[in-house]
Amino acid sequence: MKTGSFFNNGYIYIYLTFSLVATFWLISFFEIYATASNGLEMQHIGTTLAYKLLNDFWTGLVIGLLFLPLYLASVFIKKPWDKLVIKVLFSLIVIGQFALVKYSLTTLINLGADIMGYSTSDMYTTVTASVSFSYLYFLPFIMFPMLYLGINTIFNRYTNKRQIYIISGFSVILLGGLKLILPDVSDAIYQNKMYFLTSDIIRIQNDKNLTNIDNIVYKKEYPLLKPFKDTKDVLAPFFEIHDEKPNIVFIIVEGLGSEFIGENAYRGFTPYLDSLIPKSLYWENFVSNAGRTFGVAPSLLGSLPFGEKGFLELNPLPSHISLISVLKANEYTTSYYCGDDSSFDRKINFLEYNGIDNVIDVNKFGPGYVKTKENSGGFSWGYPDAEIFKKTLSDLDGKKKPRLDIIMTLSTHEPFDFPSKKEYLKKVDSILNSNQSLGVEKNEINTYKDIFAAIHYADNSIKDFMEAYAKRPEYNNTIFIITGDHRLIPVAQKDKLCRFHVPLYIFSPMLKKPAKFKSISSHSDVTPSLVSFLMNNYKFNKPEKTPWLAQGLDTARQFRNIHSIPLMRSKGSINDYIYKNYLYSDGELFKINPDFEINKVNDDAMLKTISDSLNNFKKLNVYLTKKNKIIPNSLNIYTKPAVQFSKEELAIINELSKGLNFDQTFIVARDLAIKKDYKKARLLCDFILNEQPNYSEVRTLKGRILAWGRNYKGAESELLNAIKRTPFENDGYLALMDVYWWSNQNGKEIAIAQKAIDNGIKNPEINYKLAETYKRMNDLDNANKIIGTLLKLYPENKIYLTFKKSLKA
């Protein structure tokens, strides 16, 4: 096709591009309608819609320009392909735009570069937790691409070349001018979702380029290291010091933002937590260091940097210490309790690196506990808050004191479901119908009724736990620390700061006096202050130096900020920063007032100061984590890394697992084991377990491989570990019974079989193996009893019948 001919027919591509813009507009109308239908308040709906349409226009135009070379190429190849290729691509873009709008309607935030920080399995878990799928759910994903094609057909039929050139030229001039002169049109809430995602990913890539590890050098090889005495003990004046080391209990409440506490906007649904404020050390202007749960453990328990996508995602983990490892080295029994799978977000990797003694997660509850019901997609996060606290209390007996117990709640997370939900929905109605003064309109509470029911349920679960704990003998020597991991997302956020605004309580019968602080501190300040308090007032082995990122809690009563606080809103996004009484967010500057509200300000000098400070932190963050410069191994006497592989072993692993996920790699390992290539099979098992320590099938296979190689002691250790992690699955028990059979340890075989039965394992193979053990011990009475019971259940089983006859021989 000649160039002149192309320009004569270029209007066809303009039609395709403007059809995309028009479809974006329809999706924005849908978004506005869905927002209003969900009862969500929108300020200045006309302005919101106008700004959205304006941004949609420019996003569509940019996409059109971006794909113009592809269109030109397809035109020159063959006539039918010119429109077909672009129609398919633009239809896919429409589907992507609608999917991003659905995500935003569910979470009330735009999806950005954080999508790059989650594994496929983690994303699947999160999405299925929040969404119930049906045919109607997928209908719009078909309808909007069809609308795009329909609009394009209408343009082609009812407009001509001259008209579309005039309209497009006029639109570019008019809307381009508006884009330049309107001050707030680029705010995230108005941006096209596809544009926001793409620009956020580009911003993250630019950050990587700015923080190229090869260009970062520090005078101090370990910049965080400082003498232990430099962290002041600010807590001692508030406590009575006992002879015995105190127990420490952390309660980390999913989604507990400060707006739901005390006299704040969404008050009235946390009466117990409200009652603790005048009895505690309470920081009302406190922030989480991350906007999602992935950031709470490293910040709160380790005062650690973020890494690229969150500290938990680093592999291998850099050398570091934490409250867990420090207290364990000082004779504490350390435990972590949650209702979901501790493998999610790689929490288990962090906990085990720090030598945690006990991890109780969804795999270890067993009978007697009620799990949250599955949604229509078959997903359940696990056990609700009341059950988590019940399990914690039952597990404390027999644990050696002093203890560090970390409890992570769950029910105030999508889908906000729990067994007694109907009861708590009625309680929400009761609160709404009372004369109680609420901080927001009743219709807003009704919009989020499920969420407020979950918040009220969580509050009551904490109350029941605390009241039960108060009856325990160690209560008077226990310190409770309660905070939120971040402010929950689905309730509309008033500003960019409230995502991180969470309460911090330090409550204890040991307190001499309560106090309320208006000074700003963060999760990263907790461990430095707690370690300083414990080591300065009790018999602890004091470290010479500490590698904390933060300097410790500020106990000033007046409003102030002495910290520089980096904030990772989502995985991979360090673009929020608190400096003095300012918040820097996405290149904009806000002043924080004593009520912890923000107002946008124009101060170029301060903006540059804070921007430079944030960039310096980003460089430090990269240096610490990529070069493993948090703490030297010589000073890290507390932790041990996971299995380390040699270059030769890594080459074998890469060759065998290339392009495979962990499930597929497990199958390769199993096939290698069957072929008796035990060395490679075990290597793959160690590779998987480094990433997923709770993968019970892999750990059981590793135990079997060790046993087949006659390393019975190693096999026993590995299989006991598997059973400890998943005590209600039968494979570990069966494998360990085989090990004891082969190694002539009849007494242990009987004991492990009984443990399986006590844990409710109903597998006839365990009973049959037990009967064989009794026969080998010449205990024919017990062998007969067991095989007789099995034959009542399986009277035609030939193996059992043959075994029964052998007992009479």
Secondary structure, DSSP 8 states (H G I E B T S, - for coil): --HHHHHHTTHHHHHHHHHHHHHHHHHHHHHHHHHHHTT---TTHHHHHHHHHHHHHHHHHHHHHHHHHHHHHHHHH-HHHHHHHHHHHHHHHHHHHHHHHHHHHHHSS---GGGGGS-HHHHHHHHHHH----HHHHHHHHHHHHHHHHHHHHHHHH--HHHHHHHHHHHHHHHHHHHHH-TTTTSGGGS-HHHHHHHHHHHHHHHHHHT-GGG---SSSSTT-EEGGGS---SGGGB---SS--EEEEEEETT--GGGSTTSTT-SS-HHHHHHGGGSEEEEEEE-SBSSGGGHHHHHHH-----SS-GGG-SS--S---HHHHHHTTT-EEEEE-SS-TTGGGHHHHHHHTT-SEEE-GGG--TT-------TTS------HHHHHHHHHHHHTT--SSEEEEEE--TTSTT---TTHHHHHHHHHHHHHSS---SS-HHHHHHTHHHHHHHHHHHHHHHHHHHHHTTSTTGGGEEEEEEESS--SSS--SSSSTTTEEEEEEE-TTBSS-EEE-S-EEGGGHHHHHHHHHHHHS-----SEE--SS------SSS----EEEEBSBTTB--EEEETTEEEETTEEEEE-TTS-EEE---HHHHHHHHHHHHHHHHHHHHHHHTT-SS-TTT--S--------HHHHHHHHHHHTT--HHHHHHHHHHHHHTT-HHHHHHHHHHHHHH-TT-HHHHHHHHHHHHHTT-HHHHHHHHHHHHHH-TT-SHHHHHHHHHHHHTT-HHHHHHHHHHHHHTT---HHHHHHHHHHHHHTT-HHHHHHHHHHHHHH-TT-HHHHHHHHHTT-
